[in-house]
């Protein structure tokens, strides 16, 4: 099982061991740079320890913080958001604010009405 990104002349795709996290995508089309936020979200929310280590090696702390700042509270569950914000060195007060926002987010299923 390869832990290195798959190389092609124009793109790097996810390594084989991450494919199960992207079951709903054609793994040959998930590019490390082009789909960085998708990859970060999946691994931050559902990733194994091995996947989390890979994430930290592939993306800089600044890239992870940018994702958390822009998308984290909107899409990550509070527990995972807090964990990754802590790992990335986000100050405690900011983490608390983000987690509160994440707690207030309603899932798509809770907004649906039965007919």
C-alpha positions in Angstrom: 0.0 0.0 0.0 1.6 3.3 -1.1 1.6 6.3 1.2 3.0 8.6 -1.5 0.8 10.7 -3.7 0.3 9.3 -7.2 2.2 11.4 -9.6 1.3 12.3 -13.2 2.7 15.0 -15.4 0.2 17.6 -14.3 -1.3 16.5 -10.9 -0.8 14.6 -7.7 -3.6 12.5 -6.5 -4.3 10.9 -3.2 -2.4 7.8 -2.1 -4.1 4.4 -2.3 -4.6 4.1 1.5 -6.9 7.2 1.5 -9.2 6.0 -1.3 -11.8 4.6 1.2 -12.4 8.1 2.6 -13.3 9.3 -1.0 -15.6 6.4 -1.9 -18.0 8.8 -3.6 -15.3 10.2 -6.0 -13.2 8.7 -8.7 -9.9 8.6 -6.9 -8.0 9.4 -10.0 -9.7 12.8 -10.1 -9.1 13.9 -6.4 -6.0 16.1 -6.7 -4.0 17.2 -3.7 -3.7 20.8 -4.7 -7.0 21.4 -6.6 -9.2 19.6 -4.0 -7.3 20.5 -0.8 -10.4 21.6 1.2 -12.3 18.5 0.3 -9.3 16.3 1.4 -8.8 18.3 4.6 -12.5 18.1 5.5 -12.7 14.4 4.9 -9.6 13.5 6.8 -10.3 16.0 9.7 -13.8 14.6 10.1 -13.3 10.9 9.4 -9.6 10.1 9.0 -7.6 7.4 10.6 -4.5 8.2 12.6 -2.4 7.3 9.6 -4.5 9.7 7.4 -4.1 12.5 9.9 -0.3 12.1 9.9 -0.4 12.2 6.1 -2.5 15.3 6.1 0.0 17.1 8.4 2.9 16.1 6.1 1.2 17.2 2.8 -0.3 20.5 3.9 1.4 23.2 5.8 0.0 24.4 9.1 -0.9 27.7 7.4 -3.0 25.8 4.8 -4.8 23.8 7.6 -5.5 27.0 9.6 -6.8 28.7 6.4 -9.2 25.8 5.9 -10.3 25.9 9.5 -10.8 29.6 9.4 -12.8 29.6 6.2 -14.8 26.4 6.4 -14.1 24.6 9.8 -17.1 25.9 11.8 -19.4 25.4 8.9 -18.7 21.8 8.1 -16.7 20.1 10.9 -18.4 18.6 13.9 -17.5 20.6 17.1 -15.2 17.9 18.6 -13.2 17.5 15.4 -13.0 21.3 14.9 -11.7 21.8 18.4 -9.1 19.0 18.0 -7.7 20.3 14.8 -7.8 23.9 15.9 -5.8 22.9 19.0 -3.3 20.9 16.9 -2.9 23.9 14.6 -2.2 26.3 17.4 -5.4 28.3 17.3 -5.8 30.4 20.5 -8.3 29.0 23.1 -10.7 31.9 22.8 -10.9 31.5 19.0 -11.4 27.8 19.4 -14.3 28.3 21.8 -15.9 30.7 19.4 -15.6 28.4 16.5 -16.9 25.4 18.5 -19.9 27.5 19.5 -20.6 28.4 15.9 -20.2 24.7 14.9 -22.7 23.6 17.7 -25.2 26.1 16.3 -25.0 24.7 12.8 -27.9 22.5 11.9 -27.4 19.4 9.8 -29.1 19.2 6.4 -31.4 16.5 7.9 -32.6 18.6 10.7 -33.8 21.3 8.2 -35.9 18.8 6.3 -39.6 18.5 6.9 -41.6 15.4 6.5 -44.3 15.5 4.0 
